[in-house]
Amino acid sequence: MSRRTASWPWPVVVFLAWTVFVWGGRIRNGGSALLAASFLALVAVAVWRRGKWITALAGWTVAVWAVRTPIILVRDHSAGFKVVHSVLAVVSIVLALSAQRHVQRQRQAATTAARL
């Protein structure tokens, strides 16, 4: 396995791609451009700088969905809208936590290797 492949593990790649899909779609569908732009900007920085920026994106993902999901569920939206957004929230949070766990494992491995 090349170093380039090893440095982009699938949990991180899938999380970044999913985030672009979800929030790029939000702009396309006429949603909050500012909120979507914050996610897309974090993805761009995370691709460039990695590590702590993937952690920041994961934290932002969890925080935004933790606030928005209950609001969506109590407002007067169709059942389909509520189901779709609940699925988006759950998948986004699961991918964020998976990517974050991988980044944390990489940090621990680097720390352990540095001690040797």
Helices and strands as residue ranges (DSSP letters): H 3-7, H 10-28, H 33-49, H 51-74, H 79-115
